[in-house]
Amino acid sequence: MLRPFAEQWQFWAVLSAVFAALTAIFAKVGVADVSSDYATLVRTAVILLVAALVVRLTGAWQPPSAVPMRTWTFLVLSGVATGASWLCYFRALKLGEASRVAPIDKLSVVLVALFAALFLGERPSAVNWLGIVLIAAGAVLVAWKA
Protein backbone atom coordinates (compact mmCIF):
# COMPACT_ATOMS: atom_id res chain seq x y z
CA MET A 1 0.00 0.00 0.00
CA LEU A 2 2.79 2.45 0.87
CA ARG A 3 4.94 1.39 -2.04
CA PRO A 4 3.42 3.78 -4.63
CA PHE A 5 3.69 6.66 -2.17
CA ALA A 6 7.26 5.81 -1.15
CA GLU A 7 8.35 6.15 -4.76
CA GLN A 8 7.08 9.73 -5.05
CA TRP A 9 9.18 12.77 -4.18
CA GLN A 10 6.14 14.44 -2.59
CA PHE A 11 5.89 11.67 0.02
CA TRP A 12 9.49 12.21 1.11
CA ALA A 13 9.13 16.01 1.02
CA VAL A 14 6.13 15.85 3.38
CA LEU A 15 8.04 13.53 5.73
CA SER A 16 10.96 15.94 5.60
CA ALA A 17 8.65 18.79 6.64
CA VAL A 18 7.22 16.74 9.52
CA PHE A 19 10.67 15.81 10.79
CA ALA A 20 11.91 19.40 10.35
CA ALA A 21 8.99 20.61 12.47
CA LEU A 22 9.80 18.03 15.15
CA THR A 23 13.44 19.10 14.94
CA ALA A 24 12.52 22.66 15.89
CA ILE A 25 10.41 21.56 18.85
CA PHE A 26 12.88 18.97 20.15
CA ALA A 27 15.84 21.31 19.61
CA LYS A 28 14.18 24.21 21.44
CA VAL A 29 13.72 22.01 24.51
CA GLY A 30 17.12 20.34 24.09
CA VAL A 31 19.09 23.56 23.80
CA ALA A 32 17.63 25.01 27.02
CA ASP A 33 20.42 23.87 29.35
CA VAL A 34 23.46 23.65 27.05
CA SER A 35 25.22 25.91 24.59
CA SER A 36 23.75 25.96 21.12
CA ASP A 37 27.10 24.88 19.66
CA TYR A 38 27.27 21.83 21.93
CA ALA A 39 23.66 20.96 21.06
CA THR A 40 24.58 21.12 17.37
CA LEU A 41 27.52 18.77 17.96
CA VAL A 42 25.28 16.21 19.71
CA ARG A 43 22.68 16.47 16.96
CA THR A 44 25.35 16.02 14.28
CA ALA A 45 26.79 12.93 16.00
CA VAL A 46 23.33 11.36 16.15
CA ILE A 47 22.73 12.17 12.48
CA LEU A 48 26.06 10.58 11.55
CA LEU A 49 25.15 7.39 13.38
CA VAL A 50 21.65 7.24 11.86
CA ALA A 51 22.97 7.92 8.34
CA ALA A 52 25.66 5.23 8.76
CA LEU A 53 22.99 2.76 9.89
CA VAL A 54 20.78 3.59 6.89
CA VAL A 55 23.71 3.20 4.46
CA ARG A 56 24.56 -0.15 6.08
CA LEU A 57 20.98 -1.46 6.04
CA THR A 58 20.28 -0.36 2.46
CA GLY A 59 23.62 -1.53 1.09
CA ALA A 60 24.31 1.95 -0.27
CA TRP A 61 28.00 2.01 0.70
CA GLN A 62 30.45 2.64 -2.10
CA PRO A 63 34.21 3.05 -2.04
CA PRO A 64 35.17 6.72 -1.63
CA SER A 65 37.58 6.32 -4.55
CA ALA A 66 34.60 5.58 -6.81
CA VAL A 67 33.10 9.02 -6.13
CA PRO A 68 34.10 11.66 -8.70
CA MET A 69 36.08 14.68 -7.41
CA ARG A 70 33.34 17.09 -8.54
CA THR A 71 30.84 15.14 -6.45
CA TRP A 72 33.19 15.22 -3.44
CA THR A 73 33.63 18.97 -3.84
CA PHE A 74 29.91 19.71 -3.86
CA LEU A 75 29.13 17.24 -1.06
CA VAL A 76 31.81 18.87 1.11
CA LEU A 77 30.46 22.34 0.28
CA SER A 78 26.96 21.11 1.12
CA GLY A 79 28.23 19.75 4.42
CA VAL A 80 29.89 23.05 5.30
CA ALA A 81 26.69 24.93 4.44
CA THR A 82 24.62 22.45 6.47
CA GLY A 83 26.90 22.82 9.47
CA ALA A 84 26.77 26.60 9.28
CA SER A 85 22.99 26.46 8.93
CA TRP A 86 22.59 24.19 11.95
CA LEU A 87 24.91 26.28 14.12
CA CYS A 88 22.95 29.41 13.22
CA TYR A 89 19.60 27.66 13.65
CA PHE A 90 20.43 26.33 17.11
CA ARG A 91 21.78 29.73 18.16
CA ALA A 92 18.54 31.34 16.96
CA LEU A 93 16.49 28.73 18.86
CA LYS A 94 18.53 29.39 22.00
CA LEU A 95 17.76 33.11 21.73
CA GLY A 96 14.25 33.14 20.25
CA GLU A 97 10.89 31.43 20.17
CA ALA A 98 10.71 28.29 18.01
CA SER A 99 7.44 29.49 16.44
CA ARG A 100 9.22 32.61 15.20
CA VAL A 101 12.65 31.14 14.40
CA ALA A 102 11.36 28.30 12.21
CA PRO A 103 9.45 30.47 9.71
CA ILE A 104 12.49 32.69 9.13
CA ASP A 105 14.61 29.56 8.69
CA LYS A 106 12.09 28.41 6.09
CA LEU A 107 12.91 31.44 3.99
CA SER A 108 15.43 28.93 2.68
CA VAL A 109 12.57 27.75 0.44
CA VAL A 110 12.51 31.18 -1.20
CA LEU A 111 16.30 31.30 -1.45
CA VAL A 112 16.44 27.83 -3.02
CA ALA A 113 14.01 28.98 -5.71
CA LEU A 114 16.10 32.09 -6.38
CA PHE A 115 19.42 30.22 -6.36
CA ALA A 116 18.01 27.42 -8.54
CA ALA A 117 16.88 30.00 -11.10
CA LEU A 118 20.21 31.85 -11.00
CA PHE A 119 22.65 28.94 -10.82
CA LEU A 120 20.82 25.84 -12.06
CA GLY A 121 18.80 27.40 -14.86
CA GLU A 122 15.47 26.34 -13.37
CA ARG A 123 12.55 28.44 -14.61
CA PRO A 124 9.59 28.65 -12.25
CA SER A 125 6.31 29.73 -13.86
CA ALA A 126 4.49 32.93 -12.95
CA VAL A 127 2.26 30.94 -10.59
CA ASN A 128 5.36 29.41 -8.98
CA TRP A 129 6.89 32.87 -8.49
CA LEU A 130 3.64 34.03 -6.88
CA GLY A 131 3.87 31.10 -4.48
CA ILE A 132 7.48 31.98 -3.70
CA VAL A 133 6.49 35.57 -2.90
CA LEU A 134 3.62 34.33 -0.73
CA ILE A 135 5.94 31.96 1.15
CA ALA A 136 8.28 34.86 1.83
CA ALA A 137 5.44 37.08 3.00
CA GLY A 138 3.98 34.29 5.12
CA ALA A 139 7.30 33.56 6.82
CA VAL A 140 7.76 37.20 7.69
CA LEU A 141 4.18 37.54 8.97
CA VAL A 142 4.39 34.39 11.12
CA ALA A 143 7.67 35.59 12.67
CA TRP A 144 6.39 39.15 13.18
CA LYS A 145 6.05 40.12 16.84
CA ALA A 146 2.61 41.74 17.09
MODA-V447545 format. One record per pair of residues at least 4 apart in sequence whose C-alpha atoms are under 8 Angstrom apart, sorted by sequence separation. I is the first residue (numbers start at 1). GAP is how many residues later the second one is. D is the distance in Angstrom with one decimal. If there is no record, write none. Layout:
BEGIN
{{I	GAP	D} {I	GAP	D}}
END
This chain:
BEGIN
{{1	4	7.9} {2	4	5.9} {3	4	6.5} {4	4	7.0} {7	4	7.7} {8	4	7.1} {9	4	6.1} {10	4	6.1} {11	4	6.4} {12	4	6.0} {13	4	6.3} {14	4	6.3} {15	4	6.1} {16	4	6.0} {17	4	6.1} {18	4	6.3} {19	4	6.0} {20	4	6.5} {21	4	6.6} {22	4	6.0} {23	4	5.7} {24	4	6.0} {25	4	6.6} {26	4	5.9} {27	4	5.8} {28	4	6.6} {30	4	7.7} {31	4	6.6} {34	4	6.6} {35	4	6.3} {36	4	6.2} {37	4	6.4} {38	4	6.4} {39	4	6.2} {40	4	6.0} {41	4	6.2} {42	4	6.3} {43	4	6.2} {44	4	6.1} {45	4	6.4} {46	4	6.2} {47	4	5.9} {48	4	6.0} {49	4	6.2} {50	4	6.2} {51	4	6.2} {52	4	6.1} {53	4	6.1} {54	4	6.0} {55	4	5.8} {56	4	6.7} {62	4	6.9} {63	4	7.3} {67	4	6.5} {68	4	6.4} {69	4	6.1} {70	4	6.4} {71	4	6.0} {72	4	6.0} {73	4	6.2} {74	4	6.0} {75	4	6.1} {76	4	6.2} {77	4	6.2} {78	4	6.0} {79	4	6.1} {80	4	6.2} {81	4	6.0} {82	4	6.1} {83	4	6.1} {84	4	6.2} {85	4	5.9} {86	4	6.0} {87	4	6.2} {88	4	6.1} {89	4	6.2} {90	4	6.1} {91	4	6.4} {92	4	5.7} {93	4	6.4} {96	4	7.1} {97	4	6.0} {98	4	5.8} {99	4	7.1} {100	4	6.9} {101	4	6.2} {102	4	6.2} {103	4	6.7} {106	4	7.8} {107	4	6.4} {108	4	5.9} {109	4	6.4} {110	4	6.4} {111	4	5.9} {112	4	5.8} {113	4	6.2} {114	4	6.2} {115	4	5.7} {116	4	4.8} {117	4	5.0} {118	4	7.6} {124	4	5.4} {125	4	6.3} {126	4	6.2} {127	4	6.3} {128	4	6.2} {129	4	6.2} {130	4	6.2} {131	4	6.1} {132	4	6.3} {133	4	6.2} {134	4	5.9} {135	4	6.0} {136	4	6.3} {137	4	6.1} {138	4	6.0} {139	4	6.2} {140	4	6.0} {6	5	6.1} {31	5	5.9} {34	5	6.6} {55	5	4.9} {56	5	6.7} {62	5	8.0} {67	5	6.8} {93	5	5.9} {96	5	6.4} {115	5	7.3} {116	5	6.4} {117	5	4.5} {124	5	6.3} {5	6	5.9} {6	6	7.1} {55	6	5.8} {116	6	5.6} {117	6	5.8} {117	7	7.5} {31	8	5.9} {93	8	6.4} {30	9	7.2} {92	9	6.4} {113	11	7.9} {27	12	8.0} {89	12	7.8} {89	16	7.3} {113	19	7.5} {110	22	5.7} {109	23	7.8} {110	23	7.6} {110	25	7.0} {109	26	7.9} {110	26	6.4} {107	28	7.5} {107	29	6.2} {107	32	6.6} {106	33	7.1} {104	35	5.7} {103	36	4.7} {104	36	6.7} {103	37	7.2} {103	39	6.6} {104	39	6.6} {103	40	6.2} {100	42	6.6} {101	42	6.9} {99	43	7.9} {100	43	4.2} {99	44	7.2} {100	44	7.4} {40	46	6.5} {40	47	6.1} {37	50	6.1} {40	50	6.7} {36	51	7.1} {39	51	7.4} {37	53	7.3} {36	54	5.2} {37	54	7.3} {36	55	5.2} {36	58	6.3} {31	59	7.4} {35	59	8.0} {28	62	7.9} {31	62	7.6} {32	62	6.7} {27	63	7.2} {31	63	6.1} {28	65	5.7} {27	66	7.5} {28	66	6.8} {24	69	7.8} {28	70	6.4} {25	73	6.8} {24	74	6.3} {24	78	6.8}}
END
